[in-house]
Structure formats: C-alpha cells, structure tokens
C-alpha cells in the first residue's frame, strides 16, 4: 500500500486507516522508534487485541 498522504476534508474508510496503520507498523522508522523505547513496545503489546475505538 502507498503510504503517501492525500489532502481531503472527507474521512476515509476504516479499512483505509487499518491499511495506513499496517504501512506505518512495517516502516523502518517504526522499527527504529521501537528499538529506542523498549517500554513503548511493551505498552503496544499490552494493547494488542483491545477494542480501543467504538
């Protein structure tokens, strides 16, 4: 999926945001951030599977 930003005033679909999140989570920047902040990785793991948005 393309990770580029498109300027629009309309909200995208939930599927769009899930794809964006996956793109971000597989980026080199995300990997570097996780390696710099180990507690962040633990916090992310603790939230996996949670229904954080209604």
Number of C-alpha atoms within 10 A of each C-alpha: 8 7 12 7 7 6 6 7 6 6 8 9 8 9 9 12 12 11 14 16 13 13 14 14 13 10 12 10 11 13 13 10 12 16 12 11 10 10 11 13 14 11 10 10 10 10 10 9 7 7 7 7 4 3
